[in-house]
Amino acid sequence: MTGPVPVVLVVDDEPAICRLLRMSLGVQGWKVEEAATAAAALARIAAGPPDVVVLDLGLPDRDGLEVIAEVRRTSAVPIVVLSSRETEQAKVAALDLGADDYVTKPFGMEELTARLRTALRHRLAREGAAPTFNSGDLAVDLVRRQVRVGGAEVKLSPREWDILALLVTHAGRVLTHRFLMERLWGPDADVQQLRVYIRQLRQKIEAEPDRPRHVVTETGVGYRLVVEETTP
């Protein structure tokens, strides 16, 4: 990493998990801070939010979902949930409340660090990065409303563009079905309508629409626009 050292706040009451993250993230250039309770985490964030929060949902004093809701009232700090709750309902609840991503325990450090980097990039983009997106052969310019795949321009319908623009704005983050439907059509939308447009979008931007690499499905939850890692 270059630039200022990013600070990650690990909110978890399991000493073994905290030790693993402290060691593994530390050697990758992150400054790791820890909080074992919801109260300590909320106090730390209120004093000045870190760059990213890694949040367990099973805290001793409050449920992690309550922490997400409270943080989101005042802060847009990226939150990556790290939890043993594997149900689709738990993932949807956390993401709808404002979490940026969700990783289940047991987990791989490579996956977690990739999600943290994506969350950090998303925060920096919100703070003023150029409104363009490049990942693999996909390039999107939000200002010019242009989409290119492998250098060739792709024409999208207005609704296909709206969906892709939302995904680009939140690149790397899982967007739930409910979030997408409410933003695109309103609270009474039908999820099947969303699936039809996602399928049409994939036909235009994916080399293999049935095996998408850009717009991927998070089963039972929603969709994610993949941010491919690039080497300098």
N, C-alpha and C positions, 0 to 999 in steps of 0.2 A: 504494500500500500504506500501511496505517496500523500503528502500533505499532512494536516494535523492528524494526530492519532485518534481514531474513532473510539468513543466510549460506549460500551455495552453494559447495561444493567441487567444482571441475572437475578430473577425473582423466583426462588425455589428454596424449599426447606430441607431438601435432601443433600447432605454434605457430600456424598459421592458424586452427584451430578454437578454441584458447584465446583468441586475440585477438578473434575474432568474439563469443564468449560473454562475454568481459570487457566489451566495449563495449556489446553489445546488452542484456545483463542489468543492467549498471551503470546505464544510463539509465532502466531500469524500477524501480530502487530496491533491487536486490539488491547485497549485498556479495559479490564474487567472489574466492575463493581458488583457487590452482592447485597441482596435483601432477602431475609428469610420469611418475612411477613408482608401482608398487604399494606399494613400501616406504614412500615418502613419504606416500602416501595413508593407509596403515594407521597410520603414526605420528601423523598429524594427527588422525585419527578417535579414536585411543586417548587423545590428549591432551585431548579434549573434542569430541564430534561436532558438525559443522555442522548446519544445519537440513535441508539436502538435499544429496545427492551426485549429480553427473552423472558417469557412469563409462563410459569406453571399454573394450572387452574386449581390444583388441590392444595391451597394454602391453609395454614392452621387457623387463621383468624377470619378470613373472608373468602368467598368463592372468587376465583380469578375472573369470571365473567363480570362480576360487580366491579372489579378493578378496571377492566377494559372500559366499561360504561362511564365510570367516574373520570378516568384519564381523558376520554374523548370529549368531555364537557369543556375542557380547557386547553388540551394539547393535541397536536397532530403527530407526536413522536411515534415512529414506527414500532409496532408491537408484533413480535413473532411468538406465537403460542407454542410451548413445548410441553406436551401433556400425554398422559397415558390413556386419556379418554379417546377412544378410537371411533365412536359412532359418528355417522353423518350428521346427526342432530347437534352434537357438541361442536363439530367443525362449523356448521352453518351458523349456530348461535354466536360463536366467537367472531366469525367474519362479519356477520351482520351488525354486530355491536361496534365494529371498527378495527378489529385485528387485521394486520396486513398479511399474515401467513399463519400456517398451522402445521406443525411437525409432531408426529406421534412418537412416543417412547415405546420400545428402544429405537434409537436413531443413529444415523451415521454422521460423523463430524463433517465430512465433505458436503453432504446435503445441507446440513444446518448452516455452515459457513456460506454456502452459495446463496441460501435464502436470506441470510443477514446482509450480504453484499447487495443483493437485489433490493432489499428494503431500504438500505442506505442510499442507493442510487435513486430510488423513487423519491425519497425525501429531498435530495439535492435537486432533482428535476422540478419538484414543486416550488423550490426556492429560486427558480430562475434559469435553469438550464435551457438551451435551445429546444424549441418544440419539434424535434425530429426524433425518429426512432430507427435504429439499424440493428438487425439481428440476423446473422446468416445472409440469405439472399433477399430478405425482406427489408424494404426501406419505406418509411412513412413520413411525410411532411405535413404536419397538422395545419400550418399556415396556408400553404398552397393547395392543400387537400389532394395531395398526390400520393399514389401508391406504386411502388416498383418492386418487381420480383425478378431477380437475376438481371437487373438493369432495364427490363422492359416495363413500360407503364401498364398498369392494370386499371380498368374502369369498373368502379363499384356503383351499385344503386345507392340512393340517398340513405336507405335504412342500413345497408351493409356498411357504408361509411360510418354511420353513427355508432354501430357496434364496434368496429375496428378502432375508431377514435377513443371510445371509452376504454377499450382494452389497452391501447397505447398509453393513455393518460395514467393508467394504473399498471403499467407493464411489470410483469413478474409477480403481481398480486392476484390471488384468487378472488374473482368477482362472483358472488352467489347469483343463482337464478333470480331471486327476489330483487337484488340490487339492480341487475340489468333490466329486468322487466319494468320496475318502477321508473327507472330513468328513461326508458325508451317509450313505454306505452302507458304507464300509470299502474295503480295498484290492482286493477282487475284484469291484467294481461294473462294470457294463456302461455304456459311454458312451452307448449308445442310450437307456438308461433316463433319463439326464440330459437328453438332447435332448427326450424326450417331455415331461418336466416343464417345461423351458424354454418349449416351444411352448405348453403349457397356461397358464403364467404370462403369457406375452405376450398370449394371447387375452383376459386379464382386465385388463391394465394398459396395453396399447398401443392407441392410436387406430387404427393400421394394423399389425396383428401381422406382416404380411409385410414391412413396412418399419419395423422397430422404431427408436424414438428413445431409449428408456430402457435396455433390456437389449440391448446390441449384441454381435454375434459377432466375435471376433478369429479369423479363419479358421485352422483347424488348431491353435489354441492354447487358446481358452477363451472366456470372456465378461467383459464389462465393464458396470458400471452407470454410465451417463453422468451427470456432474455439470454441469448447465448453468450457464454464467456468468450472474451477476445483477449489475445495476447498482445502486449505492446510491441 
